[in-house]
Amino acid sequence: MTKRAAGSSCPAHSLRLQPPGGGEAARMGRVEARERNMSHLDDSEGEAEKLQELGWYHGNLTRHAAEALLLSNGSDGSYLLRKSNGLYSLSVRAKESVKHFQVIYTGYSFKFGFNEFSSLKEFVNHFANQPLIGSETGTLIVLKYPYPCQVEEPSIYESVRVHTAMQTGRTESDLVPTAPSLGTKEGYLTKQGGLVKTWKTRWFTLQRNELKYFKDQMTPEPIRTLDLTECSAVQFDYTQEKVNCFCLVFPYRTFYLCAKTGVEADEWIKILRWKMSQIRKQLAQDGSTMRSQSFLKQSLSGK
């Protein structure tokens, strides 16, 4: 604490005693600071505008649409950049699944993986050199093919030769848009055998409503395909001697699986539960449609 000499003025009075021109200097400092901030905002907006011009930036493309696009028309190593919940997401095709990685724009730089890029040009140049990235599941992907947002399309149309209603009495409420949920995932898990209770590492892929497992990542044909519409529960399991285990409960058998880490096991459980919730919603919609059709038939027969 600084002591004040006898007879010195109090701090409140001292604050008013400024050298000539001090107020003007302070004002000019504030103006310069505002100009620097405005310059930074202009640079930030400029980078965002440049992003719109990037050939493989797909704007507000949804996660579902990105997966459908890359799975149907991309190849291993195809990728695209899109907006996602106020941030950006890099969607990458890896064999039979699509993985999504966050790209953060801080206003000053782009952050992706372990790297930070001070400009969009640096960010794009990084991808021009085909970087190798690895996910938590152990999958390694070389980013090879940016998927263009503009693709040439033929202006050719089929001619309608037959056009007739297959049902009658249905209304707009019966026209419910449906599509299988994607939410793909893949990776190695250790699985317990059915008859012989040994543990073997298998390559798992999750796509639509099917969980498949293969002998390894290079094997083209699955050992088995599990239909998730028949699964009643997915949960952590603590009955096994191994750690990071979870199980899938089917009417005919409970499958016990183990991941390398607790984080990875949690990711599998979350996406499998999300799949099952989507399946239940779809079944509920189908049931509601069938009930409305039955009611309509009864009403018509009553007339």
C-alpha atoms as one frame of an Amber mdcrd trajectory, in Angstrom:
protein
   0.000   0.000   0.000   1.452   3.366  -1.053   1.666   6.005   1.715   0.704
   9.584   0.972   3.080  12.366   1.997   1.775  14.986   4.422   0.036  17.820
   2.687  -0.447  15.908  -0.565  -3.786  16.086  -2.274  -6.286  13.244  -2.043
  -6.541  10.676  -4.858  -9.854  12.064  -6.078  -8.234  15.453  -6.737  -5.111
  13.843  -8.194  -7.184  12.120 -10.889  -8.307  15.485 -12.168  -4.736  16.763
 -12.551  -3.738  15.682 -16.065  -0.949  17.046 -18.200  -1.942  19.365 -21.013
  -3.416  17.409 -23.888  -3.850  14.234 -21.766  -7.617  14.092 -22.326  -7.141
  14.406 -26.077  -4.524  11.635 -26.055  -6.881   9.319 -24.156  -9.686  10.078
 -26.601  -7.418   9.362 -29.578  -6.355   6.084 -27.926  -9.969   5.015 -27.632
 -10.626   5.918 -31.269  -7.603   3.881 -32.390  -8.785   0.900 -30.304 -12.248
   1.104 -31.898 -10.676   1.248 -35.363  -8.589  -1.835 -34.581 -11.706  -3.685
 -33.406 -13.617  -2.637 -36.519 -10.697  -3.762 -38.674 -10.762  -7.146 -36.958
 -14.519  -7.444 -37.516 -14.052  -6.578 -41.188 -11.364  -9.270 -41.484 -13.642
 -11.764 -39.708 -16.557 -11.029 -42.029 -14.187 -11.221 -44.995 -13.049 -14.725
 -43.978 -16.687 -15.811 -43.570 -17.524 -14.453 -47.033 -14.547 -16.312 -48.519
 -15.870 -19.495 -46.940 -19.073 -19.128 -48.971 -16.947 -19.243 -52.118 -15.190
 -22.475 -51.117 -16.118 -25.147 -53.668 -16.705 -27.872 -51.061 -18.565 -25.765
 -48.487 -22.208 -26.928 -48.389 -23.716 -24.255 -46.117 -26.682 -25.476 -44.052
 -26.597 -29.061 -45.321 -27.870 -31.288 -42.505 -25.956 -34.168 -40.958 -28.493
 -36.638 -42.409 -28.177 -35.181 -45.921 -24.365 -35.128 -45.688 -24.293 -38.799
 -44.750 -26.744 -39.743 -47.515 -24.732 -37.770 -50.076 -21.306 -39.135 -49.131
 -22.500 -42.737 -48.698 -24.358 -42.833 -52.010 -22.031 -40.792 -54.197 -18.707
 -40.397 -52.388 -15.815 -42.759 -51.783 -13.321 -43.422 -48.973 -11.682 -40.091
 -48.193 -14.459 -37.896 -49.611 -15.298 -34.941 -47.387 -17.279 -31.720 -47.220
 -17.603 -28.731 -44.905 -20.982 -27.574 -43.608 -22.587 -25.420 -40.919 -23.558
 -27.188 -37.728 -25.149 -25.642 -34.610 -23.428 -22.281 -35.057 -20.064 -23.942
 -35.734 -18.745 -25.901 -38.703 -18.530 -29.632 -39.265 -16.224 -31.608 -41.530
 -18.118 -34.708 -42.707 -15.832 -37.479 -43.946 -16.646 -40.785 -45.692 -14.783
 -43.730 -44.143 -15.661 -47.022 -45.802 -19.309 -47.704 -44.801 -19.773 -44.816
 -42.403 -19.524 -41.028 -42.252 -17.646 -39.364 -39.420 -18.186 -35.770 -38.336
 -15.447 -33.550 -36.888 -15.843 -30.042 -35.474 -14.147 -27.103 -37.146 -14.125
 -24.005 -34.924 -13.797 -20.474 -36.283 -12.757 -18.201 -33.427 -13.015 -14.957
 -35.387  -9.221 -14.945 -35.589  -8.436 -18.476 -36.793  -9.740 -21.875 -37.832
  -9.184 -24.752 -35.388  -9.297 -28.332 -36.640  -7.865 -31.332 -34.833  -4.510
 -30.405 -33.308  -3.901 -27.559 -35.739  -4.857 -23.880 -35.821  -4.848 -21.842
 -39.024  -4.666 -18.056 -39.022  -6.534 -17.711 -42.339  -8.904 -19.588 -44.596
  -6.109 -19.893 -47.172  -3.895 -21.740 -44.665  -6.846 -23.944 -43.714  -7.540
 -24.884 -47.358  -3.845 -25.463 -48.140  -3.751 -27.945 -45.272  -6.433 -30.021
 -47.023  -4.678 -29.710 -50.387  -1.865 -31.791 -48.853  -4.241 -34.684 -48.080
  -3.919 -34.842 -44.272  -4.319 -38.102 -42.371  -6.724 -37.972 -39.441  -7.606
 -40.603 -36.869 -10.776 -40.903 -34.825 -11.210 -42.254 -31.289 -12.324 -45.611
 -32.749  -8.877 -46.070 -34.292 -10.004 -45.462 -37.866  -7.405 -43.659 -40.006
  -8.707 -41.609 -42.929  -6.777 -39.780 -45.627  -8.742 -36.712 -46.748  -8.472
 -37.062 -50.521 -11.571 -35.851 -52.322 -13.423 -32.621 -51.478 -17.054 -33.162
 -52.450 -18.255 -30.220 -54.599 -21.373 -28.290 -53.663 -22.119 -27.666 -57.346
 -22.421 -30.777 -59.504 -23.569 -30.746 -63.122 -26.913 -32.448 -63.605 -28.662
 -33.522 -66.831 -31.933 -31.746 -67.582 -33.599 -34.989 -68.653 -36.994 -36.105
 -67.380 -38.992 -39.311 -67.659 -42.368 -39.247 -69.407 -45.361 -40.289 -67.301
 -47.200 -43.209 -68.972 -49.243 -44.549 -66.063 -50.808 -42.418 -63.322 -53.572
 -43.750 -61.084 -54.429 -43.752 -57.362 -53.736 -47.062 -55.611 -55.850 -46.150
 -52.551 -58.902 -43.999 -51.929 -60.153 -41.904 -49.029 -56.742 -40.866 -47.751
 -56.005 -37.241 -46.812 -53.013 -35.002 -46.187 -52.703 -36.323 -42.614 -51.874
 -39.756 -44.042 -48.961 -38.331 -46.020 -46.163 -38.684 -43.467 -42.589 -38.185
 -44.783 -40.370 -41.061 -43.645 -36.735 -42.053 -44.111 -34.451 -44.431 -42.217
 -32.200 -42.652 -39.754 -28.551 -42.806 -40.753 -26.235 -41.878 -37.870 -23.443
 -44.173 -39.039 -20.554 -45.425 -36.925 -17.819 -48.034 -37.240 -14.877 -49.364
 -35.275 -13.332 -52.338 -33.523 -15.102 -53.855 -30.504 -14.387 -57.012 -28.539
 -17.349 -59.422 -28.585 -18.160 -62.364 -26.372 -19.043 -65.578 -28.215 -22.494
 -67.138 -27.966 -21.758 -70.787 -27.198 -18.068 -70.572 -26.364 -17.671 -67.593
 -24.013 -14.367 -66.372 -25.436 -13.715 -62.771 -26.461 -12.725 -61.878 -30.014
 -12.090 -58.514 -31.656 -14.456 -57.779 -34.518 -15.028 -54.843 -36.869 -18.503
 -53.315 -36.353 -20.449 -51.030 -38.677 -23.709 -49.266 -37.862 -25.852 -48.073
 -40.740 -29.572 -47.427 -40.892 -31.185 -50.041 -38.603 -28.449 -52.654 -38.934
 -25.420 -53.400 -36.766 -23.015 -55.684 -38.641 -19.816 -57.272 -37.456 -16.962
 -58.620 -39.579 -13.867 -60.698 -38.916 -11.769 -57.563 -39.549 -11.940 -54.218
 -41.351 -10.865 -55.697 -44.714 -13.406 -58.566 -44.825 -16.216 -57.736 -47.287
 -18.925 -60.057 -45.908 -20.267 -59.718 -42.352 -20.280 -62.607 -39.906 -23.708
 -61.489 -38.736 -26.204 -58.662 -39.133 -28.240 -57.561 -36.109 -31.617 -55.965
 -36.829 -32.019 -53.148 -34.300 -35.811 -53.157 -34.702 -35.672 -56.369 -32.619
 -33.409 -54.888 -29.911 -35.138 -53.995 -26.624 -32.301 -52.330 -24.681 -28.713
 -51.037 -24.871 -26.887 -50.391 -21.607 -23.566 -50.467 -19.774 -22.762 -53.886
 -18.349 -20.794 -54.566 -15.174 -21.261 -58.359 -14.959 -18.203 -59.175 -17.083
 -14.584 -59.223 -15.952 -13.643 -56.769 -18.700 -14.079 -52.991 -18.469 -15.895
 -50.599 -20.837 -18.521 -53.255 -21.596 -22.075 -52.776 -22.786 -24.786 -55.124
 -23.966 -27.556 -55.282 -26.563 -30.637 -57.222 -25.470 -32.511 -59.229 -28.108
 -35.345 -61.739 -27.525 -33.094 -64.650 -28.519 -29.766 -63.502 -27.011 -27.887
 -60.750 -25.189 -24.731 -59.594 -26.990 -21.837 -58.431 -24.797 -19.376 -55.945
 -26.341 -16.342 -54.103 -24.980 -14.690 -50.922 -26.253 -11.100 -49.773 -25.745
 -12.132 -46.772 -23.649 -15.095 -45.660 -21.588 -15.591 -42.684 -23.924 -15.836
 -44.966 -26.931 -18.285 -47.291 -25.160 -20.412 -44.272 -24.235 -20.438 -43.113
 -27.874 -21.662 -46.518 -29.074 -24.373 -46.617 -26.409 -25.557 -43.091 -27.223
 -25.860 -43.639 -30.966 -27.473 -47.085 -30.557 -30.040 -45.659 -28.122 -30.702
 -42.782 -30.504 -31.273 -45.325 -33.300 -33.725 -47.245 -31.166 -35.631 -44.069
 -30.259 -35.948 -43.296 -33.988 -37.182 -46.829 -34.662 -39.838 -46.487 -31.934
 -40.994 -43.158 -33.387 -41.294 -44.751 -36.823 -43.240 -47.725 -35.447 -45.559
 -45.349 -33.574 -46.188 -43.377 -36.783 -46.870 -46.575 -38.711 -49.252 -47.761
 -36.002 -51.100 -44.424 -36.041 -51.443 -44.570 -39.833 -52.800 -48.131 -39.682
 -55.328 -47.151 -36.988 -56.543 -44.172 -39.026 -56.916 -46.377 -42.111 -58.872
 -48.960 -40.110 -61.154 -46.246 -38.698 -61.723 -44.864 -42.189 -62.687 -48.294
 -43.551 -65.141 -48.832 -40.674 -66.680 -45.395 -41.255 -67.078 -46.037 -44.972
 -68.580 -49.514 -44.398 -71.020 -48.004 -41.870 -72.398 -45.715 -44.550
